[in-house]
Amino acid sequence: MIGLKIGGVPEHFNLPWRLAIEEGKFKEIGLDLHWSDMSGGTGQMIRGLETGSLDIAVLLTEGITKAILQGLKAKIIQVYVVSPLHWGIHVPYHSDIKTVDQLEEKVFAISREGSGSHLMTYVKASQEGWDLEKLKFNSIGDIYGALWSLEHNESQGFLWEKYTTFPFTEQGKCRYIDEVVTPWPCFVIAVREEVIEKYDVLLKEMCVVVNKKALEVKKNEDTVEVISWRYNLRSGQVENWLIETDWNYNGIEYPLDFDKTIKYLLKLNLISSEEAEGWQQKLFK
């Protein structure tokens, strides 16, 4: 039995992983997978891959793409969620901010530098035509740090997956004003290079297991109830999310939409043209 450490956000996207672990599906292929919830998101997982505290990470496409092109010794072995992510744009609950244009030159809460909340703020700012050099950020660690930051007016904007934040909007912890949708598949599976070299075949079998479980989750009539209970979300919200979301059921390693990721990172000056050279060979197993 091979033991590997995997990390992912404690959100509904990762229910297939959690169920497959609980049901012993990975042990059936000789893999003892130890899951860690990463409330700090993609930035925290990139750090875990850097230090070796994680072998595998299920993380945002844009974050891991930037990290690998800038030297992280990891590879993307497969797309995990092929649909885009719907990022809610949130502001302090009692603020006077009603529209996105009022956030220009305000401070945005981000979990970590290089995280999705960081990079997608650049994407939205670019769409709005703002001066990207004037963007200001407050690194807050996780969603709870962001809510505290908004409440105490240390930040005025915060981007996070809109269904995850919905309970907090109901509680008056923040207010949703708009959203921005990623122009690419949102989650991928990345693995440290030395782990791939040792366990390439086993990792491919791991992907088959989670892809199969994801299809079961998508088709199961009880999924809405399970996600609603596990993740404290309203059933109506879960139904909408399931309609919007598709996992990778067929083992597609990467689609052409990665071109968009690279183009955006270049446009936003988050990577250099030199770093982007030969990106397919750098990113993928």
C-alpha positions in Angstrom: 0.0 0.0 0.0 1.4 3.4 -1.1 0.6 6.4 1.1 0.3 9.8 -0.5 -0.8 13.2 0.9 -3.4 15.2 -1.0 -4.9 18.6 -0.3 -8.0 20.4 -1.5 -10.5 23.1 -0.5 -13.2 22.0 2.0 -15.9 22.7 -0.5 -18.5 20.8 -2.5 -16.3 20.4 -5.6 -14.3 17.8 -3.7 -17.1 15.6 -2.6 -16.0 12.9 -5.1 -12.6 12.7 -3.4 -14.1 12.5 0.1 -16.6 9.8 -0.8 -14.0 7.7 -2.7 -11.7 7.9 0.4 -14.5 7.0 2.8 -15.6 4.1 0.6 -12.1 2.7 0.3 -12.0 3.0 -3.4 -8.4 4.2 -3.5 -7.2 1.4 -1.2 -8.6 -1.1 -3.7 -5.9 0.1 -6.2 -3.2 0.0 -3.5 -3.3 3.7 -2.6 -3.7 5.1 0.9 -4.7 8.7 0.3 -4.5 11.1 3.2 -6.8 14.1 2.6 -6.1 17.5 4.2 -8.6 20.4 4.0 -6.9 23.5 2.7 -9.0 26.4 3.8 -6.3 28.8 2.6 -7.0 27.7 -0.9 -4.7 27.4 -3.9 -1.9 29.6 -2.4 -1.7 27.3 0.6 -1.6 24.2 -1.6 1.2 25.6 -3.8 3.2 26.1 -0.6 2.4 22.5 0.4 3.7 21.2 -3.0 6.8 23.4 -2.6 7.7 22.1 0.9 6.6 18.5 0.3 3.9 18.6 2.9 1.6 17.7 0.0 2.2 15.2 -2.8 -1.0 16.0 -4.7 -3.2 19.0 -4.8 -6.6 19.8 -6.3 -6.4 23.4 -7.0 -7.3 26.3 -9.3 -6.0 26.3 -12.8 -4.8 29.9 -12.9 -2.9 29.6 -9.6 -1.0 26.4 -10.3 -0.3 27.4 -13.9 1.5 30.6 -12.7 3.4 28.7 -10.0 4.7 25.9 -12.3 5.7 28.4 -15.0 7.6 30.3 -12.3 9.5 27.3 -11.1 7.4 25.0 -9.0 8.5 21.4 -9.4 5.1 20.0 -10.2 3.0 18.9 -13.2 -0.7 19.0 -14.0 -1.8 15.4 -14.5 -5.4 16.0 -15.3 -8.2 18.6 -15.4 -10.6 17.8 -12.4 -13.5 20.2 -13.0 -14.0 21.1 -16.7 -16.6 23.9 -16.1 -15.6 27.4 -15.1 -15.8 28.8 -11.5 -18.3 31.4 -10.6 -16.5 33.9 -8.4 -18.8 36.1 -6.2 -17.7 39.7 -5.7 -18.4 40.6 -2.1 -18.2 43.8 -0.1 -18.8 44.7 3.6 -22.4 44.1 4.5 -23.1 47.6 5.8 -21.0 49.5 3.2 -22.4 51.9 0.6 -20.8 49.9 -2.2 -23.5 48.7 -4.6 -21.7 48.2 -7.9 -18.3 46.8 -9.0 -17.1 50.2 -10.4 -17.2 51.6 -6.8 -14.4 49.1 -5.9 -11.8 50.7 -8.2 -8.7 51.6 -6.1 -10.2 49.9 -3.1 -8.4 47.2 -1.1 -9.2 43.5 -2.0 -8.9 40.7 0.5 -7.0 37.7 -0.9 -6.1 34.4 0.8 -2.5 34.5 -0.4 -0.4 35.9 -3.2 -0.8 33.8 -6.3 -4.2 32.4 -5.0 -7.4 32.4 -7.1 -8.8 35.3 -5.1 -5.7 37.2 -6.0 -5.5 36.4 -9.7 -9.2 36.7 -10.4 -9.2 40.2 -8.9 -6.7 41.0 -11.7 -9.0 39.4 -14.3 -12.0 41.4 -13.1 -10.0 44.6 -12.9 -8.8 44.1 -16.5 -12.4 43.5 -17.7 -13.4 46.7 -16.0 -10.5 48.7 -17.6 -8.9 49.6 -14.2 -5.2 50.5 -13.8 -3.8 47.1 -12.7 -0.8 48.8 -11.0 -3.1 50.5 -8.6 -4.7 47.3 -7.3 -4.3 46.9 -3.5 -4.4 43.7 -1.6 -4.7 42.5 2.0 -3.6 38.9 2.5 -5.9 37.3 5.0 -5.2 33.6 4.9 -8.7 32.2 4.4 -12.4 33.0 4.0 -12.8 33.7 7.7 -9.9 36.2 7.6 -11.6 37.8 4.7 -14.9 38.2 6.5 -13.2 39.7 9.5 -11.3 42.1 7.1 -14.5 43.2 5.5 -16.3 43.7 8.8 -13.5 45.9 10.1 -13.1 47.7 6.8 -9.5 46.6 6.3 -10.7 45.4 2.9 -13.6 46.6 0.7 -13.7 43.8 -1.8 -13.4 40.0 -1.8 -13.7 37.4 -4.5 -14.6 33.8 -3.6 -16.7 31.0 -5.0 -20.3 32.3 -4.7 -22.0 29.2 -3.4 -19.4 28.7 -0.6 -20.0 32.3 0.6 -23.8 32.2 0.3 -24.4 31.2 4.0 -22.2 34.1 5.1 -24.2 36.6 2.9 -27.4 35.3 4.7 -25.8 35.8 8.0 -24.9 39.4 7.2 -21.1 38.8 7.2 -20.7 40.2 3.6 -22.8 41.2 0.7 -22.7 39.8 -2.9 -22.9 42.4 -5.6 -21.7 40.7 -8.8 -19.7 37.8 -10.1 -16.9 37.0 -12.5 -16.6 33.7 -14.3 -13.2 32.1 -15.1 -12.6 31.8 -18.9 -11.2 28.3 -18.4 -11.8 24.9 -16.5 -11.5 25.8 -12.9 -9.8 22.9 -11.0 -6.9 20.6 -11.9 -5.0 17.8 -10.2 -1.3 18.7 -9.7 1.5 16.4 -8.4 5.1 17.0 -7.3 7.4 15.8 -10.1 9.3 13.3 -7.9 6.0 11.7 -7.0 5.0 11.3 -10.6 8.4 9.7 -11.4 7.8 7.1 -8.8 4.0 6.4 -9.1 3.0 7.4 -12.6 0.7 4.3 -13.2 -0.8 4.5 -9.7 -1.7 8.2 -10.2 -3.4 7.4 -13.5 -5.5 4.8 -11.7 -6.3 7.3 -9.0 -7.7 9.7 -11.6 -9.9 6.9 -13.0 -11.3 6.3 -9.6 -12.1 9.9 -8.8 -13.5 10.5 -12.4 -15.9 7.6 -11.9 -17.0 8.8 -8.5 -17.6 12.3 -9.9 -19.9 10.9 -12.5 -21.8 9.0 -9.8 -22.1 12.2 -7.8 -23.4 14.1 -10.8 -26.0 11.4 -11.6 -27.1 10.5 -8.1 -30.5 11.8 -7.2 -29.4 12.1 -3.5 -26.4 14.4 -4.3 -28.3 17.7 -3.6 -29.3 16.5 -0.2 -25.8 15.1 0.6 -24.0 18.4 -0.4 -26.6 20.5 1.4 -26.1 18.6 4.6 -22.3 18.3 4.4 -21.5 21.8 3.3 -24.3 23.8 5.0 -25.8 25.0 1.7 -29.5 25.4 0.8 -30.8 22.7 -1.6 -31.9 25.3 -4.1 -28.3 26.7 -4.2 -26.9 23.2 -4.6 -29.3 22.4 -7.5 -28.1 25.6 -9.4 -24.5 24.7 -8.7 -24.9 21.2 -10.0 -26.4 22.5 -13.2 -23.4 24.8 -13.7 -20.7 22.2 -12.7 -19.2 19.3 -14.7 -16.3 17.2 -13.5 -13.9 15.5 -15.8 -15.6 12.1 -16.4 -13.5 10.9 -19.3 -9.9 11.5 -18.2 -9.2 14.4 -20.5 -5.7 15.6 -19.5 -6.1 19.2 -20.6 -8.3 21.1 -23.1 -7.3 23.9 -25.4 -8.8 26.4 -23.0 -5.4 26.5 -21.2 -4.4 28.8 -24.0 -6.8 31.4 -22.5 -5.1 30.9 -19.1 -1.7 31.7 -20.5 -3.0 34.6 -22.5 -4.6 36.1 -19.4 -1.6 35.7 -17.2 0.6 37.3 -19.9 -1.9 40.2 -20.4 -2.0 40.9 -16.7 1.8 40.8 -16.5 1.6 37.9 -13.9 4.0 35.9 -15.9 6.7 36.9 -18.5 6.8 35.8 -22.1 10.0 33.9 -21.3 8.2 32.0 -18.5 5.4 31.2 -21.0 7.7 29.7 -23.6 7.0 26.0 -24.1 4.2 26.1 -21.5 2.7 22.8 -22.6 5.9 20.9 -21.8 6.3 22.8 -18.5 2.8 22.3 -17.3 1.8 18.7 -18.2 2.9 15.2 -17.6 
